[in-house]
Amino acid sequence: MSGQGNPQLMATGQLGRAEVMNVRVTGSSIQSGGAPPEQVCVFELMVYLDNTPPFPAEVRKRVPIYALANIQPGQAVVAVRVDPADHSRVGIDFSVEPPSVRLAQTPGKISAQEVLERGDSCEAVIVQSQPLGVKSSVSGLDMYAFLLTVLVPGQAPYQIQVGNPVPPEAAPLLFPGSRLPAKVMPGSPNNVVINWQSALSGHGGGY
């Protein structure tokens, strides 16, 4: 656990982003002069750096008491500074916005392109979507988290949560109820990729 009050780490550490998984409020609070009181908290983070597998970290950080309500575990994302030589040294940097990072390739994982090339045709209806702030390790496109209703011919509809890369020109199609052509990997119903090329060219999925 590190990062609190470390000027060198804040100045020279590699900039990354982190999901706040949990916040533990300690019994310590600090107030300097007329500044708002600050609560010492322990943040449990999942840290993302460019081309690096995500890793957990714990960071002790002082936070103004009035700001604690805005940090919701499971939803909040913060910028972090990480010692490139020692990933156990992590500090939260509230002075900058969390950057977009490029995900590391996962050995043996089927890529979105493979699903599009080898998968069976289906349709996907967007229930919810939100940007993840990370980029695909293969295409470099922005990744989005989707809640989809998947429609496979001859099968009952089902819902899944999945991450898909999204080209910028497809942004107008990201709305609830948007029905899009997709591919599903045979024997792997949760491995669904939206076929943006087909959607944007006006073929399939009701377009």
PyMOL commands that set and color helices and strands:
alter all, ss='L'
color gray80, all
select helices_A, chain A and resi 7-12+65-70+112-118+168-173+196-201
alter helices_A, ss='H'
color red, helices_A
select strands_A, chain A and resi 14-30+38-49+52-64+77-83+86-92+101-102+120-135+142-151+158-166+179-185+188-194
alter strands_A, ss='S'
color yellow, strands_A
deselect
rebuild
show_as cartoon
